[in-house]
Amino acid sequence: MNELHGFYYEELEEGMTKVYGKTITDADIVMFSGISGDINPVHLNHEFAAETMFEGRIAHGMLTASLISTVIGTKLPGPGCIYVSQTLKFRAPVKAGDTVMARCTIDKLIPEKRFAVLSTKCTVGEKVVVDGEATIMVPSKENVVPVKAAANS
């Protein structure tokens, strides 16, 4: 199972960065509405959304922000880490067809808690659409239980 694991705390360094990109589709927006229960017509109804300041449908801010979770949970630190907190500032709308790049960078390591503090940012082209900061609990190599020992417990 060790090959499924992401970075251990001891392997992290300040400045490490990982990125994930995704083009948001109409299907993503509709599915996120169903999963989250957020059926605000600004996301689903073209006629309604056309009369808003966005002049058309926009993706859920939390759909865009969820791409940060993708980076954290799959790349940096990766599988095995746990969210402690996340701040978010929504700077600009995302529409179907936009490609969002989610970038996470380790800004600070807190050894006594095995926390990593990451700056988080989503962009569409050069425009920042979401930014914030995440604190992540990262497993230590010291706490790894050998597979055979775990199986015999």
TORKOL-4160 file (C-alpha; in steps of 0.2 Angstrom, whole numbers, padded with zeros to 4 digits, m for minus):
153
<pt num="1" X="0000" Y="0000" Z="0000"/>
<pt num="2" X="0015" Y="0011" Z="0002"/>
<pt num="3" X="0015" Y="0015" Z="m0016"/>
<pt num="4" X="m0002" Y="0023" Z="m0015"/>
<pt num="5" X="0004" Y="0035" Z="m0002"/>
<pt num="6" X="0009" Y="0053" Z="m0006"/>
<pt num="7" X="0023" Y="0063" Z="0002"/>
<pt num="8" X="0027" Y="0060" Z="0020"/>
<pt num="9" X="0031" Y="0075" Z="0031"/>
<pt num="10" X="0049" Y="0072" Z="0031"/>
<pt num="11" X="0050" Y="0073" Z="0012"/>
<pt num="12" X="0042" Y="0091" Z="0011"/>
<pt num="13" X="0051" Y="0107" Z="0008"/>
<pt num="14" X="0045" Y="0125" Z="0008"/>
<pt num="15" X="0043" Y="0131" Z="m0010"/>
<pt num="16" X="0036" Y="0114" Z="m0017"/>
<pt num="17" X="0022" Y="0117" Z="m0029"/>
<pt num="18" X="0010" Y="0106" Z="m0039"/>
<pt num="19" X="m0003" Y="0110" Z="m0051"/>
<pt num="20" X="m0019" Y="0102" Z="m0058"/>
<pt num="21" X="m0029" Y="0109" Z="m0073"/>
<pt num="22" X="m0047" Y="0106" Z="m0078"/>
<pt num="23" X="m0059" Y="0113" Z="m0091"/>
<pt num="24" X="m0075" Y="0116" Z="m0083"/>
<pt num="25" X="m0090" Y="0109" Z="m0093"/>
<pt num="26" X="m0109" Y="0111" Z="m0092"/>
<pt num="27" X="m0110" Y="0093" Z="m0086"/>
<pt num="28" X="m0098" Y="0097" Z="m0071"/>
<pt num="29" X="m0109" Y="0112" Z="m0066"/>
<pt num="30" X="m0125" Y="0101" Z="m0067"/>
<pt num="31" X="m0117" Y="0087" Z="m0058"/>
<pt num="32" X="m0110" Y="0098" Z="m0044"/>
<pt num="33" X="m0128" Y="0105" Z="m0042"/>
<pt num="34" X="m0135" Y="0088" Z="m0039"/>
<pt num="35" X="m0121" Y="0083" Z="m0027"/>
<pt num="36" X="m0121" Y="0099" Z="m0017"/>
<pt num="37" X="m0139" Y="0103" Z="m0018"/>
<pt num="38" X="m0135" Y="0121" Z="m0024"/>
<pt num="39" X="m0147" Y="0124" Z="m0037"/>
<pt num="40" X="m0145" Y="0143" Z="m0038"/>
<pt num="41" X="m0152" Y="0148" Z="m0055"/>
<pt num="42" X="m0136" Y="0158" Z="m0058"/>
<pt num="43" X="m0128" Y="0141" Z="m0061"/>
<pt num="44" X="m0142" Y="0132" Z="m0070"/>
<pt num="45" X="m0154" Y="0144" Z="m0079"/>
<pt num="46" X="m0147" Y="0154" Z="m0094"/>
<pt num="47" X="m0161" Y="0166" Z="m0094"/>
<pt num="48" X="m0160" Y="0170" Z="m0076"/>
<pt num="49" X="m0141" Y="0171" Z="m0076"/>
<pt num="50" X="m0141" Y="0182" Z="m0092"/>
<pt num="51" X="m0149" Y="0196" Z="m0082"/>
<pt num="52" X="m0136" Y="0196" Z="m0068"/>
<pt num="53" X="m0119" Y="0205" Z="m0068"/>
<pt num="54" X="m0111" Y="0189" Z="m0074"/>
<pt num="55" X="m0122" Y="0190" Z="m0090"/>
<pt num="56" X="m0123" Y="0171" Z="m0091"/>
<pt num="57" X="m0121" Y="0155" Z="m0081"/>
<pt num="58" X="m0106" Y="0153" Z="m0069"/>
<pt num="59" X="m0099" Y="0138" Z="m0061"/>
<pt num="60" X="m0101" Y="0136" Z="m0042"/>
<pt num="61" X="m0087" Y="0144" Z="m0033"/>
<pt num="62" X="m0085" Y="0128" Z="m0023"/>
<pt num="63" X="m0083" Y="0118" Z="m0038"/>
<pt num="64" X="m0068" Y="0129" Z="m0043"/>
<pt num="65" X="m0061" Y="0128" Z="m0026"/>
<pt num="66" X="m0063" Y="0109" Z="m0026"/>
<pt num="67" X="m0049" Y="0108" Z="m0038"/>
<pt num="68" X="m0037" Y="0114" Z="m0024"/>
<pt num="69" X="m0043" Y="0099" Z="m0015"/>
<pt num="70" X="m0038" Y="0088" Z="m0030"/>
<pt num="71" X="m0020" Y="0095" Z="m0029"/>
<pt num="72" X="m0019" Y="0093" Z="m0010"/>
<pt num="73" X="m0027" Y="0075" Z="m0010"/>
<pt num="74" X="m0018" Y="0068" Z="m0025"/>
<pt num="75" X="m0002" Y="0078" Z="m0028"/>
<pt num="76" X="0005" Y="0089" Z="m0014"/>
<pt num="77" X="0006" Y="0082" Z="m0001"/>
<pt num="78" X="m0005" Y="0068" Z="m0009"/>
<pt num="79" X="m0014" Y="0053" Z="m0003"/>
<pt num="80" X="m0014" Y="0051" Z="0016"/>
<pt num="81" X="m0015" Y="0069" Z="0021"/>
<pt num="82" X="m0029" Y="0077" Z="0030"/>
<pt num="83" X="m0037" Y="0095" Z="0028"/>
<pt num="84" X="m0036" Y="0105" Z="0044"/>
<pt num="85" X="m0042" Y="0122" Z="0037"/>
<pt num="86" X="m0044" Y="0132" Z="0021"/>
<pt num="87" X="m0048" Y="0150" Z="0018"/>
<pt num="88" X="m0055" Y="0155" Z="0001"/>
<pt num="89" X="m0057" Y="0172" Z="m0008"/>
<pt num="90" X="m0068" Y="0171" Z="m0024"/>
<pt num="91" X="m0060" Y="0184" Z="m0036"/>
<pt num="92" X="m0069" Y="0181" Z="m0052"/>
<pt num="93" X="m0082" Y="0170" Z="m0060"/>
<pt num="94" X="m0078" Y="0154" Z="m0070"/>
<pt num="95" X="m0089" Y="0149" Z="m0084"/>
<pt num="96" X="m0092" Y="0133" Z="m0093"/>
<pt num="97" X="m0077" Y="0131" Z="m0106"/>
<pt num="98" X="m0065" Y="0140" Z="m0094"/>
<pt num="99" X="m0049" Y="0130" Z="m0090"/>
<pt num="100" X="m0045" Y="0132" Z="m0072"/>
<pt num="101" X="m0027" Y="0129" Z="m0066"/>
<pt num="102" X="m0026" Y="0125" Z="m0047"/>
<pt num="103" X="m0009" Y="0128" Z="m0039"/>
<pt num="104" X="m0003" Y="0124" Z="m0022"/>
<pt num="105" X="0013" Y="0129" Z="m0014"/>
<pt num="106" X="0021" Y="0125" Z="0003"/>
<pt num="107" X="0024" Y="0141" Z="0012"/>
<pt num="108" X="0028" Y="0135" Z="0029"/>
<pt num="109" X="0031" Y="0118" Z="0038"/>
<pt num="110" X="0026" Y="0116" Z="0057"/>
<pt num="111" X="0036" Y="0101" Z="0063"/>
<pt num="112" X="0029" Y="0100" Z="0080"/>
<pt num="113" X="0011" Y="0097" Z="0073"/>
<pt num="114" X="0017" Y="0090" Z="0056"/>
<pt num="115" X="0007" Y="0103" Z="0047"/>
<pt num="116" X="0010" Y="0111" Z="0030"/>
<pt num="117" X="0003" Y="0128" Z="0026"/>
<pt num="118" X="0000" Y="0130" Z="0008"/>
<pt num="119" X="m0004" Y="0145" Z="m0003"/>
<pt num="120" X="m0019" Y="0140" Z="m0014"/>
<pt num="121" X="m0023" Y="0148" Z="m0030"/>
<pt num="122" X="m0035" Y="0145" Z="m0045"/>
<pt num="123" X="m0032" Y="0154" Z="m0061"/>
<pt num="124" X="m0041" Y="0155" Z="m0078"/>
<pt num="125" X="m0027" Y="0161" Z="m0090"/>
<pt num="126" X="m0018" Y="0175" Z="m0080"/>
<pt num="127" X="m0034" Y="0180" Z="m0070"/>
<pt num="128" X="m0034" Y="0174" Z="m0052"/>
<pt num="129" X="m0052" Y="0167" Z="m0049"/>
<pt num="130" X="m0049" Y="0160" Z="m0031"/>
<pt num="131" X="m0035" Y="0161" Z="m0019"/>
<pt num="132" X="m0032" Y="0157" Z="m0001"/>
<pt num="133" X="m0022" Y="0147" Z="0012"/>
<pt num="134" X="m0024" Y="0128" Z="0017"/>
<pt num="135" X="m0017" Y="0120" Z="0032"/>
<pt num="136" X="m0014" Y="0101" Z="0030"/>
<pt num="137" X="m0009" Y="0087" Z="0042"/>
<pt num="138" X="0004" Y="0076" Z="0034"/>
<pt num="139" X="0008" Y="0059" Z="0039"/>
<pt num="140" X="0025" Y="0055" Z="0046"/>
<pt num="141" X="0037" Y="0041" Z="0041"/>
<pt num="142" X="0038" Y="0037" Z="0060"/>
<pt num="143" X="0020" Y="0032" Z="0060"/>
<pt num="144" X="0020" Y="0020" Z="0046"/>
<pt num="145" X="0014" Y="0003" Z="0051"/>
<pt num="146" X="0022" Y="m0011" Z="0041"/>
<pt num="147" X="0009" Y="m0020" Z="0030"/>
<pt num="148" X="0013" Y="m0038" Z="0038"/>
<pt num="149" X="0012" Y="m0031" Z="0056"/>
<pt num="150" X="m0005" Y="m0023" Z="0052"/>
<pt num="151" X="m0011" Y="m0039" Z="0044"/>
<pt num="152" X="m0007" Y="m0049" Z="0059"/>
<pt num="153" X="m0015" Y="m0037" Z="0072"/>
